[in-house]
Amino acid sequence: MKAPARRLVTAGLTTVFGVAAALGLAAQSVPKIAFTDTKLKNDLRVIISEDRTAPVFAIAVNYNVGSRDERKGRTGFAHLFEHMMFKGSENVGPGEHPYLMFMYGGNMNGTTDKDRTLYYEAMPSNQVDLALFLEADRMRSLAITKDNLDNQRNAVQEERRLGVDNQPYGKTFETIDELAYDNFAYKHSVIGSMADLGAATVDDVASFFKTYYAPNNAVIAIVGDVDAKATLEKVRKYFEQIPSQPAPPPVDMTEPAQTAERRTTIDDALARLPRLDMAYKIPPANSADSDALSVLSTILSGGRSSRLYESIVRQKQLSSGVSAGAVQGRGPGLFRFTGTPLPGKTPAELEAAIDEEIGKIQSTPIADWELQKARNSARAGFIGGLRSTLNRAIELSENATAFNDPGRINTRADQIAKVTAADVQRVAKQYLVQTNRTVVVTTAKAAAPKGVQ
């Protein structure tokens, strides 16, 4: 199962954040989000934030496990469990979890990335017990059987066929990470390989679950129309008897410095146009440069007034759209550029045009209006998401899981507002250099007819 977007908009602090977002968030102070932060006896971390704006609540359960925790020959396990976790537990039948959610007016889903696996529910506030019971039952007693494994293994393999193997540019996404990274933790894809999924045994999967889906390796965040004290007692009731497990082995996320450009060309029989992807290594999301990189991406490709759109799309008419953005996590990230040349144009022309814009931002002053727009846009994007109780629950749980700092939710907007033109130019000069990049050119090469070599 997949979340349709990382940041979803449901109910929440519309009255608190809506006006600030609409006004551009230039220098307004943003109301702080109050929360409690408690560890149970089994080391389960519980974060609760009250918001009585609407009679709803959201719960996010963040497990500190992603594809970076997998080893060679056993990839795809974290994503496999995103599916397995809905196949039943001791007191819940297969498919009963989503059925109960929808029948009681809620919604739910799960999502996996390289750093974590997230499960969430958003429900009317009179259904706290139901959500806690369902989450606790599968943490304590997930049904790991051969039938369930075979069923969900087939589902994941079909997902891979649909989303990667039989999707235009599907191979491109995997190639970028495989070429850019040296460390296996971030090098391999989240969905895993067909061979590894096919080789997984019930014992393999059960061992993985016992290690990573334990209370001491999880954070629960609950946000909405709840009483913090009473809700904490409910969490104790459902979760505190689940035994903790030995801490999982630490993950080495170090990445050697890149000293030369990496480049490859791949053929894609499903693509109708060629495509250019460029990725520059950048530091983790909690680095001092993270906010400047976020503002840089907005200056380059945030809307019709951005540099890439004005130059490449409108003036040179090389592409219908070029994107630039920082993809960051707990380990080394990538600042990525992606564009599809228009018919009659080439990836080489598009690459030269992007390089020209990178050179300009590295060497010429950034206009005040441009910087202010970018800071406002970055802050608006972050704060706008916090209108949702669900997004706040996700943000709190992820900041606690990744950075041991749920309070980061209250400081990020102010940090973005402090980014200067010098900061943006400095990170552009430091990271967007040729020796630090990986380039993948995808060609639209039709498959040869059967029988033709």
N, C-alpha and C positions, 0 to 999 in steps of 0.2 A: 504494500500500500504506500501511497505517496501523498504528501501534502501538495496541493495545487500551487502553493507559493510559500516561500520562507516566512513572509510577513502577510498574515491574513487579517482582514478587517471584519470584526464581528461587533459586539457591544463593548462599551468601556467608557473611558474618560473623554468622551466627546466634548462635554462642557468645559473640561479643564484644558484640553490640548487643541481643540478645534480652532479657536480664535487665533492662538499663537501661530499655528501652521498657516492659516490663511493670510496673516499679516507679513509673512516672510521670515519671521523669527530672527530679525536682524540682531537685536541685542536684548530681547525680552528675557526676563528670568523665567525659567520653566519650573513649575511646581515639582517638588521632590516626591518620589514615590516611597511611602513608608512601608516597611515590611519587618517581619520577625524572622530570625534565622536560628534554627534549633537542630541539634544532632540527637537522634535517639540512641538507645543503649546499643543497638546493632550498627551504629555509625551511619544510618540513613540520614541524610541532610534534608530538612524540611523548611521551606521558605513560604510564608503566608503574607499576603498583602490584601487588606480590606478595601473594597470599593463598592459603595451602596448605590451607585448611579442607576443600575438596572438589576433586576432580580435574576442574574445569571452569574456563573463562575466558570473558570477554566482551570484545568490541571495539566501540568506538563511534567512528564517523567523522563528525565534525561539520564541515560546510561553512559558511563564513561568508556564507550567502546565504539570504534569505527573500523573502517578497512585498514587503518594504520596499525591496528593491533593484530592483524592476520600475518601468517607466515607463508613462505613459498610452498606451493602445493596445496594450500588450504585457504584459498581466497574466496571471497563472497559470503563468508559466514555471517558477518554483521548484517548485511542486507538480507540474507536468508531468514534471519530471526525477525526482521521487520515483518515478514510474512508469517512465520511460525507462531508469533505471539498472538495471532488471532485465531489459532486453530484449537483453542480450548485448554482447560486446565482441570484440576481435580473437581471443582464445583461448577464449571462453566463448559458448556458443550461447544463443538466446532461452530464458528460463525455466530455464536450467541452474544458475544461481546458487542459487535457492531449492531446486531439486531436490537438489543436492549437500549443502546445509545439512541438509535433513531426512533424507537418506539416511545421513549420518554422525552422527546423533543430536543435531543442533543446531536452533536456530530463528533467524529473522532477520526484519527488517522495516525500514521507513523511515517517517519522519514529517516534515512541513513546518509551520512556523509563520511569523509575520511576520519573525522575526529570524534563523532558521537552518534548514538542512536536515540531518537526522540519519539515518544508516544504522547498523545494528548487527547483530551476531551473538553468540550465546551457544552454546558448543560444548564437547565434551570436550577436555581440555587436550592431547591428542595430535594435535589438528587445527589448531594455530596456523598452520602453513604454508598450509593450504587457505584459511583465512579471509583471510590477508594476500594471497595470490595473487589471490583473487577481487576484493578491494577495489582492489588495485593495477591490475589489468587494466582495470577499468572507469574508473578515474581516468585512466589513460594512453590508452585507445583505445575509448571507448564507441562503439557502433554507432549513429550518427545517420544514418538513412536515411529516405526518404520513407515507405516501408512501416511502419517502426517508429513514425515520427511520427504517421502517420494512425491506426495501431492504438491508440496510447496517447492521442492526442487524443480519439478516440471513447470510450475508457475513462473519461477524465476528464470529458468532457461527460455521460456517463451517470451518473458519480458525482455530478455537480452536480444532475442531474435527480432522482436518488434522495435525496440528502442535503440539498438546498436547495430546488429549485424545486417538488418534489412532496412536501415534508415539512412537517407542521404547524409553524408558527413559524420555518420556514427563512428566510423573508424578514426576520423580526425580527432575527436575528443580524447580517445584513448592514446593516440599517437603523441599528442602534445605532452601529456604527463610522462609517458614512457621515455620520451626523448629528453625532456627538461630535467627530470629528477634522476639522481644516482641512488638515493636511499629508497629501498623497497617499500618503506612505510607509505610514502606518498606516490610512488611510481606506478603502482598497479591500480586498476579501476575498482570502484566501489562494488560494482555488480559482480565482479569476479569472472573467472574463465569457465567455459563449458566443461573442460576436463576436470577442474578442481571441484565444481559442483557435482559432477557425476561420480567422483571418487569418494565423496563424503559419506561416512558411516554414521549410524545412530550414536555410537560411542564418541566419535569425533564431535558431533553436534552437542551431545549431552555434556561433555567436558567443557566445551566452549561456553555453554550456558551457565554452568556452575561457577566458572571463573569470573565471568563478566556481568552476569545479570543478578548480582547479589546486592543487598541493601547498602553495604559499605562502598559500592561502586556506582551509586545512583544519587540523584538529587530530584526531589519533588518540589514543585512550586505551584501554589494554589492562589489564584487572584480572583477577586470578585465579591459578590454579596454573601460574605461568610463572616462569622465571628472567629477571630484568630485563635482565641484560647480554646473555645469549644471544638474547633476544627482540628487543632493540634491533638486534642485528646482522641478524636476519631482516628487520626492517623496512627497514634500509638496503638489503639485497639486493633487495627487491621494489619499493621506492618511490624510492630516491635518484636513480635515473636518469630519473625523470619530470621534464621541464623545468618550471621555474616560469614564471609569466606576469606581465606588468605588473599592479601592484596595481589592483584594481577601484576605480572612483570612489567617494569617500566619500558616505555618505547623510546628507542633512540631516534630522534627526529633531526639529528644534525645532517647538514647537507654541505659537501665541500664547495668551496668557492669555484664558480665557473670562470674559466679563463679564455674561452673561445666560443664563437657563435656555433650553434648546432642547427643543422638544416637538413630537411628531407622533403621529398616529393612523393605523394601517394596517389594512386589511381582509384577513382570511385565510380563504379559502373552505375550507381543509383543517382549520382549528382547530375544536374543539368547545366550548372555553371561552375567554373573553378572558384576556389576560395583561398583566402590568405589568412593564416593565423600566426600571430607573433606573441610570444610570452617572455616576459622579463622576470627574473627572480627578485622577490621582495621579502622583507622580514615578516614574522608572525603578526597576528592581529592586535596583540597588546604591545607592540613596539612603539617607540616615541614617534616614528614616522607614519604610523597608520592613518592618522587623520589627514595629514598633508597629502598622502597618496589618494585618499578618498576625494579630497578637493581637486586634486590634479585630474582625476578621471572625469569629474563633472566639467571642468574647464575644457577638456578635450572632446567629450562626446555627450554632454548633458543638454539635449534639446537642439532646436534649430539655430540658436545663437552660438552654439559651441564651435570650436575651431575646426574640428574634423568635418562637421556638417557644412559649415560655411565654405570651406576650401574644397573639400573632396567631392561632396555631394552637389552643392549648388553651383560653384564656380567651374570646377574642372569636370564635373559630371562623369566621374570614374566609377561610382558605385551608388546604389540607392540607399545605402546606409553603412556606416562604419562605427563599431562600438569599441569602447575602451573602458577597462575597469579593473579594480584590484580585487582579486580572489584570495582572501586571507583566512587562515585558520590558526591552529595552535602551533603548527610548524611553518616552515618556509612556504610562502605563497607565490602567486604569479600575477603580474600586471599584464593583462591580455588585450590584444587588439584583434578584431575579427572583421573581415569585410569580404563581400562578393563582388568582383568586378562586373560592370555592365557588359552586355554583348559587344564585342569589338574592342574591349579593353582587356588588359592583362594583369595578372597578379604582380608582375614586376613594376608596372606603372603605379599600381595601388600602393605597393611597398615604398616606392620612392616618394610618393606624396605624403604618406604617413611619416616617413623619416624626416621629410622637410618640416612638418609641423612639430615634431619632437625637437628638432634643432632650433626652431623659433622659440619654443617655450623655455629651452635651456639657455638661450643667449639674449633674448630681448625682454624688456620689462612687461609684467602682467598688469593690465589696466585695473584701476580701482573697481570699476563697475563689474568687471569680469570676476575678480576675486570675491566681491561681495555677493554676486549672484551664485557663485559656486558654493560659498559657505552657507548661504541661506538655503540653497537646494539640498545640500548634504544634511544640514540640521533638520530641515522640513521632512526629508525622507525618514530620518531616524525617529524624530518626535511624532510624526504622523502615524507611524506604526504603533506607538504606545497608546493610541486611543483605544486599542483593542485589549480587552482583558486577556485574551489568548496570547497575543504578542508579548504582553508584559510577563506572563507566566513563562513563555519560552525564553525571553531575554534574561530574566532572573535566573532560570535554571541553567542556561548555557554559560552565563558569566560565572556562576558558581562552579560549574563543572570544568570549564576550560581554564579559568583564571583565578579561581578561589576568591572571586570578588563580585558578588551580586550587586553591590553598591555602584558598580560601573554604570548601571542603568541611569544613575543620577548625575554622572560627571561627563558622559560622552558628548552631549550636546554642547556644553560649555567648552570642552576641549576643541571641538570642531570650530567654534566661533573664534578661537584664538589663533588659528592657522594664518600665517602671514604669506605675502607674495614671495618673500625670501625662502620660507619653508618649502613652498611648492616648487620653486625653481631649483632648490638644493636637491630634493628627492628626484626630480627629473634628471638632473645631472648625474646623480649617484647611481641610479638604478636603470634608467633607460639608455643603456650603452650597448653597443653591438656585441661586445664580448660576453655580455650577461644575458643574451637572448637566445630563444629557440624559435625557429621558423618552420612552419609546416605549410606547404603548398599542396592543396588538393586539386587534382585535375579531373574534369568531367569526361572520363573515358568509358564509352559504352562497352559492355561485354561483347566478346566475339560470338557470332552465331554458333550454335552447337555443331560440332564436326569441323569447325574452321579453326586452324591453329595460327 
